[in-house]
Amino acid sequence: ATKHGVDAVWLSNHGGRQLDSIPPATAVLPLCRKALAEHNVTMPLFVDGGIRKGSDIMKCVALGADFVFVGRPMIFGLAGGEVGLKKLVGILKEELERTMKMCGIRDLDHIKSLRLMDLSKGLL
């Protein structure tokens, strides 16, 4: 990809609601991060789709995203004009900070050191 001028990888399941068997971007995020590392590719990994809360932002970063984009909630916030948008950003920030505190994390850079459990195959 870098040979062809690609600067970043963007994961999105835009259109996933029309194709019900498409996995969410968060499900393939760790696989993409791993594939980039295995091929010694260092480029930013962007993700969007289904991000609704501050805790979603933290999960995406912990799964390997460098940038997390929030779409639909921003549109809802815009319904309230500038005040509504600022309120939404404040809510997302507060939720992210609360989730970080609950996990004992004080700095955004430390989120990537989290190890999330994969419970898709059960606990044992």
C-alpha angles and dihedrals in degrees: 000000000000090000088062096049099262109158100184145001118241119198117200135150091204104163091027090125089065093047104048095190095060111111118234116260090249090061093058097035096093091046092053093047089050093048091051091050093047090055093044090242114154111192134124118276114215125193136188138161129089095017104146107144141036089251089058089056091052093048091052092051091047089051091054109276118143093192129025119199122204115203121159097038088055090055089051090049091051089060085075093049121230091332092053093048093049090049091052093049089049091051092049091048092049092048092048092049092047092050091048091051091049088055093046094248120140101174132049090227090063094059091081089061091064118111110214120202119241105218095173090107096040130258097291 
